[in-house]
Amino acid sequence: MSDESTVKRIARWAMFLFMVASGIGHFAVTGAYAAMVPAALPWPRALVYISGVAELAGGIGLMVPWPRLRRAAAWGIVALLVAVFPANINMAANHISPAGMHLSNAALWARLPFQALFVAWAWWLARPSRGAHDHHSPRR
C-alpha cells in the first residue's frame, strides 16, 4: 500500500500529463518553441529537443513505482522549470506568444508568476509523503 495521499497522487498524474504534453509539443511544433529561446543561446532547435526529452523523462519518471525515483524526477522537473525560465522572460520581453496562441503583452508578463507555481508544484512532489519511507534507505 502506498503512503502517498490521494491529492498528491492526482497532482502527480496532472504533472505527468502536463510534462508529457509539453514534451511532445517540443517535437510537434519545434519551430514555435525555438522562437522562444533567447537569442543569446546557441542552437535553439537543439535546446528545444533537449528540453523536450527532459520534460518527457521527468513526466514519465513521476509514474515509476519507486518513490525515490519519482522524487528524483520531480527534482529534475524543478531544475528544468528554473532553466527554461529565461525563455518565458524572452517571450514577454519580445512579444512571443506560445504556439497556436495570440496573447497580449500583459498576458505574456502575467504568465511569469505562474512559473513559480509550477516550480512549487514540482517541489511538493519531490518531497517525501508524510510518513512515507523507502524500503532501501534508512528512516530519518
LINNOR-V274675 format. One line per field, one symbol per residue. psi: psi as a letter, one per 40 degrees, with the letter a starting at -180 (. if undefined). burial: # if it has 24 or more other ideal C-beta (glycine too) atoms within 12 Angstrom, else .. Layout:
BEGIN
psi = ???
burial = ???
END
This chain:
BEGIN
psi = iiehidddddddddddddddddddddddfddddddehidehigddddddddddddddddddeeiehdddddddddddddddddedddddddddefhiiheigiidddddddddddddddddddddehiiheiiieeiii.
burial = ...#...#..##..##.###.##.###..#..##.##......#..##.##############...#..##.######.##..##.##.###...#..#........#..#...#..##.##.###.##...........
END
